[in-house]
Amino acid sequence: MPQDWALRDIGTVPVTATASYNSVNNKTFIINGTGSSFGGTTDSHGYAYVNASGDFTISARLHDADLSGSNADRIGIIMRESFSPNATMASIGLHDNGFRKVWFTRRTSTGGSGSWTNGNTHTWLTVWFKLKRTGNVFTAYQSQDGVTWFEVGSATIPMSSSSYYAGLFVSNGWTTTSPTTAYFDNIATSGTILAGNNTPSTPTGLKLNRANKKVILNWNAVEGATSYNIKRANSGTGTYTTIGTAATNAYADSSITYCTANNVFYVVSAVNQFGESSNATANSLSIPNKLSGTIIGTAGSWENVATATKEAAMDGDINTFFDAATGSAWVGYDLGVLGTITKISFAPRATHPSRMVGGIFQGSNSVDFSNPTTLFTVSTAPTVGTMTEQIINNNSTFRYIRYLSPNNGFGNVAEIEFMVLPAMRHKLPALPTLLLP
Ligand code: CA
């Protein structure tokens, strides 16, 4: 496409529009488009366009066309307030009656029905079209030579003028998936084209969720974006590195399970053929340090299922779970050193989240938890498939930490994590050798 021009589809189309371009004959476009045309309350068509502002005129010669065979091909020029299928618009093009009828078609309110005015009902290729916007008055013309213009109609259409779109439409009718090919040349525009504004808007609403061995990102879709860049940093002021791209407004970062930082920060940007938007407002979430402690707890598993022992609660996989041989069971860490628990994260067994209700997280300095300190009690069934995080405000230091299931909870928990701040060395006279996690 030439500078400032872009190609996309409006609405739902069976085949994505394609185009080729040459600068000869004052811009020549060959556009293959599908879609069920326009009018009604929504439109569906291929669209080669510029981003216009203020009063604007566009004209083009439709030199030839390869019709789809549906007898419902529609080709011409159109101005649209937005890419939304139900946007206000004004158009003039050749349709119907064996591709002989010119219509001036417009939608004067968003979501409203289209209205139509006949032009020449015996039009033959080659034909010229022109649309002129002055304020909110849109005037449509056709011509056989590009010199003498016949005014087909004029209408007042409330349409924002600071940024809207003007260009060429091609649709192939209602049923066929065979594209219609339009050969345009002598494309002329007068008025302001917002080249820089063709980069997409900045994404908003970035949300992060921890899930199984990954971070799930969602954000609001950006109109006209062809892809998104996802970037990550280890601090809010750190350098963001692009870690992946997404075709839609969601991404799963599976390159992170545990992190050396307590928090990871994400931003996303939107991309189209003109470039990249600025980054969305950053969002962050905590990724606990993976502990290097020794897993301790109730031995064995229900019916000796090898994958359901206590280690399954510490394997970083939200789909695997501890399923003890006894109704009350526990799993935790011997940290090897003293530490302060600042946060606990947990996810329930997917099929039995209620088995965690009444479960408690404890710290102790006895391996048998003979004098435990309760740090948190699970009071409601946790959400399945995500890590529920609980901040702990207890400055005591513990060597042993655990999750103790309620009676008939069978130790069921899919995953638990502890964020631990190592105690300072001078507080540990009894442990001269420290292996900090
Ligand atoms: Ca697990």
Residues whose N, C-alpha, C, O or C-beta is under 5 A from the ligand:
A	BS01	CA	A312 A313 M314 D315 G316 D317 I318 T320 F321 A414 E415
